[in-house]
Amino acid sequence: MTLLVALVLGVVQGLFMFVPVSSTSHLVLTQTLLRGSGSDLPASDSPELILFDLVVHVGTLVSVVIVMGDGLKELWQGIRDEAGSGQLRPGRRGMGLGLAEATSSRLVALMLLSVAVTGVLGLAFQDLITGVFGSPSLVAIALIVTGGMLWWTDAMTPQRSGTRLRFGWRGPTQVSVTVAVIVGAAQAVALAPGISRSGTTIFIALLLGMQRTLAARYSFYVAIPTILAATGVQTLQVAFGEGFGTISWGAMAVGFVTAAVVGTGALWLVLRLLEAARFRVFSVYVWVLAIVVLVAGIGAEPPV
């Protein structure tokens, strides 16, 4: 992989990691187009290219820290205050009561539960998920589903919800274990190309009643340990497998830095569009992209 190709893929990842149109599908499609133009890229489902994809994903985590750093500081300060006040100390009835009152610590624990659910389901269905990478029809179907979720995301507001679907009522203290498990499962589904991770988790969080700001924070915060864990696992698999092949550490560094820079601007934009309920523009985009994928057969890998 050349440094120019790494730069292009870093831009794609940084832009589409937060724009809810599936960064994985755009990486796969871009890689296929580059490969068709003569670039010497490994197959999209090869361990070394999957590792590169994860490395540029880690680059976008820098964007989360930059744009949403104040919220992360609030969580950290909250945990420190709760620990200092003795709320996290086990008592006669264990940590249950104290943790229930410790809003920041409880929320972080639930986020980690979501990550754990994603990890278990991701490992259990890894072969099924990676099998989608080479199928343009499956990617197109996934894009259509993503577009539907994004379209409905704009409609989920307290003013438009009825008694059965109370959108926007659930704050940090109302997030439950069930909500954390469902969000984690949704994130596992979004490991497949064509399903937007941010779009899916925000949609599910809103559907379960989370406030918009909390839904966005929850979605992007759980991405941090999820991506770091996935990158660590894939690194070990590649290191103890066939090695890193044609992808140099320099190419990975270029992709990492580019994704971080581009991702910062993209995340800032997406948060403002979410607050203004303007996600439907992304719906139209992914539906058009789905048609292009089906007609052109983009994303299909040649048989080995």
N, C-alpha and C positions, 0 to 999 in steps of 0.2 A: 504494500500500500504506500503510495506516495504521500508527501506532506500536503499537496494540493487536494488530494482526495480526502484526506483526514480533515482538512479545513472545511470542505464542502459538507461532509457528514456531520461535523460539529455544528455548523450553521443550521442544518436541518433539525438536528436533535435539540439545539437550544431554542429554536423557534417553536417547534411542535411538541416539546415536552409539556409546555403549559397551555398553549393554544389547544383546546380540547378536541383534536381531530386525529388522535392516535400517532404518537411519535414513532412507535415501532413500525407501523405500516409505511410511514413516509421514509424511514430508514431503509426498509426492505425494498420499496419501490425505487428509491434513489440508487441503492446499490445495484439493483438489476439494470437500471438505465446506464450506470457507469460501466458495468460489466459488458453491456451490449456495445458500448462505444470503445471497447478495447482495454479497459482498465483490468489489471490482474488482481481481482478480488476473490477471496475464498467464497464458498457457497454461503448463503444467508443463514443456514442452520448449522454451519460449522462452529465448533467450540471457540476457535480463535476470533471469529467475527462477532459471535455473540458476546464474547468478553469485551471486545472493542465497543460494542453497543452499550454495554453496562458501564464502561469507563466514561463515555460521554454522558451517560445518565448521571453518574456521580458528579460530573462537571456542573450539571444543572442544579445540583443540591447547593452549590455555592450561591446560586441565584436566590434560592429560598432563604438562606441565611442573610443575604444582603437586603432583600425586599421585605421579608417578614421577620427580621431580626428582633424588632421591638416585642413582638408577640412571644418569641422564644425566650427573650430576657424576662418577660413577665411570668412565663411558666417556671423558669429556673428560680426566679426570686420567690415565687409562690411556694415552690417545694422547699426552699431554704427556710422560709418563714414558718411553714407548717412543721418542718422537722425541729426547728428551734423552739416552737411552742409546745412540743411534746405530742402533737396530734398523731404522729406516726409510730409512737412507742406502743408496743403490745401491752394491753391491759388484761383484766380478768376475762374479758370476752374476746381477746385477741385484737387484731388490727382492724377488724371490720368496721366498728363504730367510728374510730378515729379516721380511717381512710374515707369513709362516707362523708365526713365533715371537711376533709382536706381536698378542696376542689382541684387544685393544680396537680397534686400527686395522683389523685384518682383519675383525672383526665389522661395523664401520661401513662398510667397503668392500663387504661382501656385502649389507648393507642398501640401500646406494645402487644396487647391481646389481639388487636386487628392484624398487626404484623405477623404474629405467630400463626394465626388462622391462614393468612396468605401463604406463609412458608409451607405449612403442612399440605394445603391443597395444591400449591404450585409444584411441590415435589411429587405428590401423588399422581398428578395429571401432566407431568412434564412432557412425556412423549406425545400426548394428545395436543398439547399447546404448540409444541415446536412443529408438529405436522401441518399446522395451518400456514406456516411461513411460505411454503411453496405452492399454495393453492390460491390463484387469483379469485376464484368464485367464492371461497370462504372468506377471504379478506374483504371482498365487496359486500357480502352479506353482513359482516361485522361492522363495516362502515355505515351501512344503512341503519343498523340498530343504534349505533352511536349517534347518528343524526336525529333519530327519534327521541333519544334521551335528552339531547341538547335542546331540542324544540320544546319539550315539556318542562325543562328546567326553568325557562322564562315564565311559565305559567304558574309555578309554585310560589305563591306569595300569600301572606296571611289574609290579604283582602279578598283573594279569589278562592280560598279554601273553605270547605264546609265543616260540618261537625265530625265527619268520619275521617277526613284528611286534614289535620291541623298543621299546616305548613308554618314553620317559623316560630313555634312555641318552645322548642327544646333548647335550653341553654346548657352551659357546662355542667351544672348540677343535675340535669335531667338525662344526660347520656348514660345509657344502661349497658350492661354486659351484652345483652341481645343485640343492641345497636352496633356495638364494637365488633361482634362476630359477623354480622351481616355485611358491614363495610369491609371487613377483612376478606370475606368470601367474594365480594364484588371486585375487590382489587385483584384477587387471584384470576378471575375471569378475564380481567383486563390485561393479563400477561400475553394474551393472544393478539397478534397484529390486527389492526382494524378497530379494536375496542380501546377507546381512550381511557387511560387510567384516571386522570384528573376528572374528565367528564363523567365517568361512571361513578366514581366515589362521591363526587359532589351531588350528582343526581340521586343516588341512593340515600345519602345523608339528608338531603332536603325532603325526600319522600318519607323518611322516617321522622321528620319533624324538626330537624336542626335549623337553627337560624342561619342565614346566608353567610355571615362572617365566620361563624363557628364551622360551618360545613367546609368552607374554603381552607381555613386553618387546619382542620382535622385532616383533610385530603392531602395537603402538601406536607404537613408535619409527618404523617405516617410514611410518606415516600422516603424520608431520610433513612430510617433503619431498614426499610424494605430493600431499597436499592443497594445500600452498603452490604447487607447480608447476602443478597443475590450476587453481587460482584465478588465477594470473598469466596463464595462457593464455586462460582465459575472459574475464578483464578486458580483454585486448587485443582479443579477438574482438568484445566488446560495444562497446568504445570506438571501434573503427574500423568498426563496423557501424551499427546503427540508434540507438545511444546507450542510456542507462540507463532511458529511458522513465519509468514512473510510480513506480519504486522510488527513494526519496530516500536520500541518504547517512545521514540521521538514522535511517531505518528499518533500514538495514544495521547501524548502530552499536548500536541496541537489540537486534537479533537476535544480534549478535556477543557482547555483554556477557551477555545472558541465557543463551546457549548455554554460555559459559564457566563461569558460576556453577552452573547445573544439572548440567553435565557433570562437574564436580569430584565431586559427591556420587555420581553414577551410576558413575563409574569406580572410586571407592573400593569401592562395593558389588560390582561385577562381579569385581574382582580377588579378593575374598574368596570369592565363589561359585565362581570357577574353581578356586581352591586347594582348596575343599571338595568339588569335583566335584558341583555342584548346578545344572548348566546345563539339565537336563531340564525344569525349570519353564518355561524359555523356549521349549522345543520345543512344549509343549502350547499355549502362547500363540500362536505363529505358525501352528500348524495350525488353531486356531480362527479366527484372523484370515483365513487363506486361504479358509475356508468363507464367512466374511462377505463377503469381496471378490467371490467367485464368485456368491453369491446376490444381493447388492445391486448388483453391477456397479460398485462403487466404484473410481475411478481412470480410468474411461473418459473421454476428452476428446471433445467434440462435433466432428463433422467440420468442417473449415474450407472 
